[in-house]
Amino acid sequence: MSESDLLARHRAVMPNWLSLFYDRPIEIARGSGRRVTDAEGNTYLDFFAGILTNAIGYDVAEISDAIRAQVDTGVLHTSTLYLIRKQVELAEQIARLSGIPDAKVFFTNSGTEANETALMIATQYRRSNQILALRNSYHGRAFGTIAITGNRGWSASSLSPVKVSYVHGGYRYRDAFGSLSDADYIKACVADLRDVLQTATSGDVAALIAEPIQGVGGFNVPPDGLFGAFKEVLDSYGILLISDEVQTGWGRTGEHFWGIQAHGVTPDAMTFAKGLGNGLAIGGVVARGEIMDSITANSISTFGGNPVATAGAKATVDYLLDHDLQGNAAKLGTLLLAGLRDLAERHDIVGDVRGKGLMIGLELVASGGTDPSPSHAAAVMEETKARGLLVGKGGLHGNVIRLAPPMTLTDEEAREALDILGASIAAVQKGTK
């Protein structure tokens, strides 16, 4: 069956709002290392990794073997009503890596569900339904997480189970305070936080939830120390800080294992998912024990932290630690950022290059200006695909190319991607003349 036939069947039975990349969407049929092959035999260097999920890459023996070993027991599922050895081992490891005192871990199936759980425990612990979130944020597609998503393009409903107030600090490139120095930017955002608390809330807010680097919002990077400064204000009110590490966790930013560590602060809770399972469905929350234990009603997770997912996730964490993939992300991220900034100097349709480690955004703009250009971003995606490179897209205006390859990326592959991106951006730039 051709990909065009599969596309027709997809459109007949899938909802219209389930978007697909490319004018001619592809089916990824096979993968090895950092490369994938579509159903028509075309091979690509993958620089989006299933939305940062295939963190180690494809066909990794250590992870596949761990999954097969669990499958071979015949036990694919038990639920949390029974002890699950790999779940306990993984929870112990994550609690230790989190740096959160007296940490406890609850596993879910996705980042959306992890953030829903974080909202539930924070509002229960604080006995408040008020939440602070950042403008241009994205935290998931369920009822509560859509409510705290500060990006209209991803907010399917205005209805909300929580009362949300938004603060500055997410999208610096187009922020009202964006022209300020790092120190002054932090001061302005802290002043805004204080003002929002005094004018838009009743004071007894449950939590502030923030992505250390905004993912869907376009890989936006605030100045280091911003959330540390926020935490000082939050602590004076007793408000919890939740770090959404669904995209920034597991060493992807290079300089730290968790994105929030760039801000010199330990959050009260962190959510995680995506790269943890290297493609398996798993997410979760790690939080201070007293916060996690504030739920008094009965609760279980039928599928969260199941034997297969936790076996694969444990092997994934062990692999990335044993092979210092955080260090690899730092090294190759530096190489990529330098090369991309050089490209930006030569092509004025690249308005901004930002990111940390292997989490990099290119904001595409109208030639000679700063107006967002989603058409340029779409064109760059088509050009890179034609040259054998898959990239992602995001941002408030849909004009940001997102680069997040598997953390096992090699130096040679990074340079190959730079060459393809350079040729693709040049082609789109030429087409604007």
C-alpha positions as CSV (number, residue, x, y, z in Angstrom):
1,M,0.0,0.0,0.0
2,S,1.4,3.4,-0.9
3,E,1.7,6.3,1.5
4,S,-0.9,8.2,-0.5
5,D,-3.4,5.4,0.0
6,L,-2.6,5.3,3.7
7,L,-3.1,9.1,3.9
8,A,-6.5,8.8,2.4
9,R,-7.5,6.2,4.9
10,H,-6.1,8.3,7.7
11,R,-8.1,11.3,6.7
12,A,-11.3,9.2,6.5
13,V,-11.1,7.8,10.0
14,M,-8.9,10.3,12.0
15,P,-10.1,13.7,13.3
16,N,-9.4,16.8,11.1
17,W,-7.4,18.4,14.0
18,L,-4.9,15.6,14.0
19,S,-2.2,17.3,12.0
20,L,0.5,15.8,9.9
21,F,3.9,17.1,8.8
22,Y,4.7,17.8,5.1
23,D,2.7,18.2,1.9
24,R,3.2,14.5,1.3
25,P,3.1,12.9,4.8
26,I,5.4,9.9,5.4
27,E,5.1,6.6,7.2
28,I,8.2,5.8,9.2
29,A,8.7,2.1,8.8
30,R,12.1,1.3,10.1
31,G,14.9,2.9,12.2
32,S,18.5,2.4,13.2
33,G,20.7,4.7,15.2
34,R,19.6,8.2,14.3
35,R,18.2,7.4,11.0
36,V,14.7,6.3,9.9
37,T,13.4,4.9,6.6
38,D,9.9,5.6,5.3
39,A,7.6,3.1,3.7
40,E,8.8,4.0,0.2
41,G,12.4,3.4,1.1
42,N,13.6,6.9,1.6
43,T,16.1,7.3,4.6
44,Y,16.4,10.4,6.7
45,L,18.6,11.7,9.5
46,D,16.0,12.2,12.3
47,F,16.4,15.6,14.1
48,F,13.0,15.5,15.9
49,A,13.1,12.0,17.4
50,G,9.3,11.5,17.6
51,I,8.9,14.9,19.4
52,L,12.0,14.4,21.6
53,T,10.8,10.9,22.6
54,N,13.3,8.6,20.9
55,A,16.0,10.1,23.1
56,I,18.5,7.3,22.6
57,G,17.7,6.6,19.0
58,Y,16.5,3.5,17.2
59,D,17.2,-0.2,17.6
60,V,19.3,0.2,20.7
61,A,20.2,-3.4,21.9
62,E,20.3,-2.7,25.6
63,I,16.8,-1.2,25.6
64,S,15.3,-3.8,23.2
65,D,16.8,-6.6,25.2
66,A,15.3,-5.3,28.4
67,I,11.9,-5.1,26.8
68,R,12.2,-8.6,25.3
69,A,13.2,-10.0,28.7
70,Q,10.0,-8.7,30.2
71,V,7.9,-9.8,27.3
72,D,9.4,-13.3,27.6
73,T,8.0,-13.6,31.1
74,G,4.5,-13.5,29.6
75,V,3.6,-10.6,32.0
76,L,2.9,-7.4,30.0
77,H,0.5,-5.9,32.5
78,T,-0.5,-6.2,36.2
79,S,-1.6,-2.7,37.3
80,T,-0.4,-0.8,40.4
81,L,-2.6,-3.1,42.5
82,Y,0.5,-5.5,42.5
83,L,4.1,-4.9,43.2
84,I,6.2,-4.2,40.0
85,R,9.9,-4.7,40.6
86,K,11.1,-2.5,37.7
87,Q,8.7,0.2,38.7
88,V,10.1,0.4,42.2
89,E,13.7,0.3,40.9
90,L,13.0,3.1,38.4
91,A,11.2,5.2,41.0
92,E,14.1,4.9,43.4
93,Q,16.5,6.0,40.6
94,I,14.3,9.0,39.6
95,A,13.8,10.1,43.2
96,R,17.5,10.0,43.7
97,L,18.3,11.9,40.5
98,S,15.6,14.5,41.2
99,G,17.4,16.1,44.2
100,I,14.0,16.6,45.8
101,P,14.1,15.8,49.5
102,D,12.0,12.8,50.6
103,A,10.8,12.3,47.0
104,K,8.1,10.0,45.9
105,V,7.2,9.1,42.3
106,F,3.9,8.3,40.5
107,F,4.0,6.9,37.0
108,T,1.6,7.8,34.2
109,N,1.3,7.1,30.5
110,S,2.2,10.6,29.1
111,G,3.3,14.1,29.9
112,T,-0.3,15.3,29.7
113,E,-1.3,12.8,32.4
114,A,1.7,13.7,34.4
115,N,0.8,17.4,34.4
116,E,-2.8,16.6,35.3
117,T,-1.5,14.6,38.3
118,A,0.7,17.5,39.3
119,L,-2.2,19.9,39.2
120,M,-4.3,17.5,41.3
121,I,-1.7,17.0,44.0
122,A,-0.8,20.7,44.1
123,T,-4.4,21.9,44.4
124,Q,-5.1,19.3,47.0
125,Y,-2.0,20.1,49.1
126,R,-2.7,23.8,49.0
127,R,-6.5,23.6,49.1
128,S,-6.7,26.1,46.3
129,N,-7.7,25.9,42.6
130,Q,-5.5,28.8,41.6
131,I,-2.6,28.1,39.3
132,L,0.1,30.4,37.8
133,A,1.5,29.5,34.3
134,L,3.7,31.2,31.8
135,R,2.5,32.9,28.6
136,N,3.1,30.8,25.5
137,S,3.3,27.6,27.6
138,Y,2.1,24.2,26.6
139,H,1.4,21.4,29.1
140,G,-0.8,18.9,27.4
141,R,-4.1,18.2,25.7
142,A,-6.4,17.2,28.6
143,F,-9.0,19.4,30.3
144,G,-6.8,20.7,33.1
145,T,-3.6,21.0,31.0
146,I,-5.3,22.9,28.2
147,A,-6.5,25.3,30.9
148,I,-2.9,26.1,31.9
149,T,-1.6,26.3,28.3
150,G,-0.8,29.9,27.5
151,N,-0.9,29.5,23.7
152,R,-4.2,30.0,21.9
153,G,-3.3,27.7,19.0
154,W,-3.3,24.7,21.4
155,S,-6.2,25.8,23.7
156,A,-9.2,23.8,22.4
157,S,-11.5,25.1,25.2
158,S,-11.9,28.1,27.4
159,L,-13.5,26.0,30.1
160,S,-11.3,25.3,33.0
161,P,-11.3,23.3,36.3
162,V,-8.7,25.7,37.7
163,K,-8.3,29.5,37.8
164,V,-5.3,30.4,35.8
165,S,-3.2,33.6,35.8
166,Y,-0.3,34.0,33.3
167,V,3.0,35.7,34.0
168,H,5.9,36.9,31.7
169,G,9.1,34.9,31.2
170,G,8.4,32.4,28.5
171,Y,8.9,33.9,25.0
172,R,11.7,36.4,25.4
173,Y,12.2,37.0,21.6
174,R,8.8,38.7,21.4
175,D,8.3,39.5,25.1
176,A,7.5,43.1,26.1
177,F,10.6,42.9,28.2
178,G,12.7,41.2,25.5
179,S,15.1,44.1,24.9
180,L,16.3,44.2,28.5
181,S,19.5,42.7,29.8
182,D,19.3,39.3,31.5
183,A,19.4,40.9,35.0
184,D,16.8,43.5,34.1
185,Y,14.6,41.0,32.3
186,I,14.5,38.8,35.5
187,K,13.7,41.9,37.6
188,A,10.9,42.9,35.3
189,C,9.4,39.3,35.2
190,V,9.6,39.1,39.0
191,A,7.8,42.5,39.3
192,D,5.2,41.2,37.0
193,L,4.8,38.0,39.1
194,R,4.3,40.1,42.2
195,D,1.8,42.3,40.4
196,V,-0.2,39.3,39.1
197,L,-0.3,37.8,42.6
198,Q,-1.6,41.0,44.1
199,T,-4.1,41.9,41.4
200,A,-5.3,38.7,39.6
201,T,-5.4,36.2,42.5
202,S,-6.6,35.9,46.1
203,G,-3.0,35.2,47.2
204,D,-3.4,31.5,48.2
205,V,-2.3,30.2,44.9
206,A,-1.6,26.4,44.7
207,A,1.4,26.4,42.3
208,L,3.3,27.9,39.5
209,I,4.0,25.4,36.7
210,A,6.7,26.2,34.1
211,E,8.7,24.6,31.4
212,P,12.4,25.5,31.9
213,I,12.6,25.8,28.1
214,Q,9.2,26.0,26.3
215,G,8.8,23.1,24.0
216,V,5.8,23.5,21.7
217,G,6.1,27.2,22.2
218,G,9.3,27.2,20.1
219,F,12.2,26.2,22.4
220,N,12.2,29.5,24.2
221,V,15.0,29.9,26.7
222,P,14.7,32.3,29.7
223,P,17.8,33.8,31.4
224,D,19.4,31.4,33.9
225,G,18.2,32.3,37.4
226,L,14.7,33.4,36.4
227,F,12.9,30.6,38.2
228,G,15.2,30.9,41.2
229,A,14.1,34.5,41.5
230,F,10.5,33.4,41.0
231,K,10.9,30.8,43.8
232,E,11.8,33.4,46.3
233,V,8.5,35.2,45.7
234,L,6.6,31.9,45.6
235,D,8.1,30.8,48.9
236,S,6.9,34.0,50.6
237,Y,3.4,32.9,49.8
238,G,3.8,29.2,50.3
239,I,3.2,28.6,46.6
240,L,4.6,25.4,45.1
241,L,6.9,25.4,42.0
242,I,6.3,22.6,39.5
243,S,8.9,22.1,36.8
244,D,7.5,20.6,33.6
245,E,10.5,18.5,32.5
246,V,8.6,16.6,29.8
247,Q,11.0,17.9,27.1
248,T,13.9,19.3,29.1
249,G,14.6,16.3,31.3
250,W,17.2,13.5,31.1
251,G,20.2,15.7,30.3
252,R,18.9,17.0,26.9
253,T,19.9,20.6,27.7
254,G,23.5,19.4,28.1
255,E,24.6,21.5,31.1
256,H,22.2,19.9,33.6
257,F,20.2,16.7,34.0
258,W,17.0,18.7,34.6
259,G,16.3,22.0,32.9
260,I,15.3,23.7,36.1
261,Q,18.8,23.2,37.5
262,A,20.0,26.1,35.4
263,H,18.1,28.3,37.7
264,G,19.8,27.3,40.9
265,V,16.6,26.0,42.5
266,T,15.0,22.7,43.5
267,P,11.3,22.6,42.6
268,D,8.6,21.1,44.9
269,A,7.6,18.7,42.0
270,M,8.7,17.8,38.5
271,T,6.8,16.1,35.7
272,F,8.5,14.0,33.1
273,A,7.7,11.8,30.1
274,K,8.9,11.6,26.4
275,G,12.6,10.6,26.4
276,L,12.3,8.4,29.5
277,G,10.8,5.5,27.6
278,N,12.7,6.0,24.3
279,G,9.4,5.5,22.5
280,L,7.5,3.5,25.2
281,A,4.5,5.3,26.7
282,I,5.5,6.4,30.2
283,G,5.5,9.6,32.2
284,G,5.2,10.6,35.8
285,V,5.6,13.0,38.7
286,V,8.3,13.2,41.3
287,A,7.5,15.4,44.3
288,R,8.1,15.9,48.0
289,G,6.5,13.1,49.9
290,E,4.2,15.2,51.9
291,I,2.8,16.8,48.7
292,M,2.4,13.4,46.9
293,D,0.7,11.9,49.9
294,S,-1.8,14.7,50.2
295,I,-4.3,12.7,48.1
296,T,-6.6,10.9,50.5
297,A,-9.1,9.4,48.1
298,N,-8.5,5.9,46.5
299,S,-6.4,6.0,43.4
300,I,-4.5,3.6,41.1
301,S,-3.0,3.6,37.7
302,T,-4.1,0.8,35.5
303,F,-1.4,1.2,32.8
304,G,1.0,3.8,34.3
305,G,4.4,2.3,35.2
306,N,3.5,-1.1,33.7
307,P,6.1,-3.9,33.7
308,V,7.1,-3.4,30.0
309,A,7.3,0.4,30.1
310,T,9.3,0.5,33.3
311,A,11.7,-2.2,32.1
312,G,12.4,-0.2,28.9
313,A,12.6,3.1,30.8
314,K,15.0,1.7,33.4
315,A,17.3,0.5,30.6
316,T,17.0,3.9,28.9
317,V,18.1,5.9,32.0
318,D,20.9,3.4,32.6
319,Y,22.1,3.8,29.0
320,L,22.1,7.6,29.0
321,L,23.9,7.7,32.4
322,D,26.5,5.0,31.4
323,H,27.3,6.7,28.1
324,D,27.3,10.3,29.4
325,L,24.7,11.4,26.9
326,Q,24.2,14.7,28.8
327,G,27.9,15.5,28.0
328,N,27.3,14.5,24.4
329,A,24.3,16.8,24.2
330,A,26.4,19.7,25.6
331,K,29.3,19.1,23.1
332,L,27.2,18.7,20.0
333,G,24.7,21.4,21.0
334,T,27.6,23.8,21.2
335,L,28.7,22.8,17.7
336,L,25.1,23.1,16.3
337,L,24.4,26.4,17.9
338,A,27.6,27.9,16.5
339,G,26.9,26.7,13.0
340,L,23.3,27.8,13.1
341,R,24.2,31.3,14.3
342,D,26.6,31.5,11.5
343,L,23.8,30.6,9.1
344,A,21.6,33.3,10.7
345,E,24.3,35.9,10.0
346,R,24.1,35.1,6.3
347,H,20.3,34.6,5.9
348,D,17.9,37.3,7.3
349,I,14.9,35.0,7.2
350,V,16.4,33.4,10.4
351,G,15.3,35.9,13.1
352,D,16.6,34.0,16.1
353,V,18.6,31.0,17.0
354,R,18.2,29.8,20.6
355,G,18.4,26.7,22.8
356,K,20.6,24.6,25.0
357,G,22.2,21.2,24.3
358,L,20.2,19.2,21.7
359,M,17.1,21.4,22.0
360,I,17.4,24.2,19.5
361,G,14.9,26.5,17.8
362,L,15.3,28.6,14.7
363,E,12.7,31.3,14.4
364,L,11.8,32.1,10.8
365,V,10.8,35.7,9.9
366,A,9.9,37.8,6.8
367,S,13.0,38.8,4.9
368,G,14.4,42.1,6.2
369,G,12.1,42.2,9.3
370,T,10.9,40.4,12.4
371,D,7.4,39.5,11.4
372,P,6.8,35.7,12.0
373,S,6.8,33.7,8.8
374,P,5.1,30.3,9.1
375,S,5.4,29.9,5.4
376,H,9.2,30.1,5.5
377,A,9.2,27.5,8.3
378,A,7.0,25.1,6.3
379,A,9.2,25.7,3.2
380,V,12.4,24.9,5.2
381,M,10.8,21.7,6.5
382,E,10.0,20.6,2.9
383,E,13.6,21.4,1.8
384,T,15.2,19.5,4.6
385,K,13.0,16.5,4.0
386,A,13.9,16.5,0.3
387,R,17.6,16.5,1.4
388,G,17.2,13.7,3.9
389,L,16.7,15.5,7.2
390,L,13.6,15.4,9.4
391,V,13.0,18.5,11.7
392,G,10.1,19.7,13.8
393,K,8.0,22.8,13.9
394,G,6.4,24.8,16.7
395,G,6.1,28.3,18.2
396,L,3.2,30.6,18.9
397,H,3.0,31.5,15.2
398,G,4.1,28.1,13.8
399,N,7.3,29.7,12.5
400,V,10.0,27.9,14.6
401,I,12.0,25.0,13.3
402,R,12.6,22.7,16.3
403,L,15.8,20.6,16.3
404,A,16.0,17.8,18.9
405,P,17.8,14.7,17.6
406,P,18.5,11.6,19.7
407,M,21.1,12.3,22.3
408,T,23.4,9.6,20.8
409,L,24.0,12.0,17.8
410,T,27.5,11.9,16.4
411,D,29.8,14.7,15.4
412,E,29.6,13.6,11.7
413,E,25.8,13.6,11.8
414,A,25.6,17.0,13.4
415,R,27.8,18.4,10.6
416,E,25.6,16.6,8.0
417,A,22.5,18.3,9.5
418,L,24.2,21.7,9.4
419,D,25.0,21.3,5.7
420,I,21.4,20.3,4.9
421,L,20.0,23.1,7.0
422,G,22.3,25.6,5.4
423,A,21.3,24.5,1.9
424,S,17.6,24.4,2.8
425,I,17.6,27.9,4.4
426,A,19.5,29.3,1.4
427,A,17.0,27.8,-1.0
428,V,14.0,29.4,0.9
429,Q,15.9,32.7,1.2
430,K,16.5,32.7,-2.5
431,G,12.8,32.1,-3.2
432,T,11.9,35.2,-1.3
433,K,13.9,37.5,-3.6
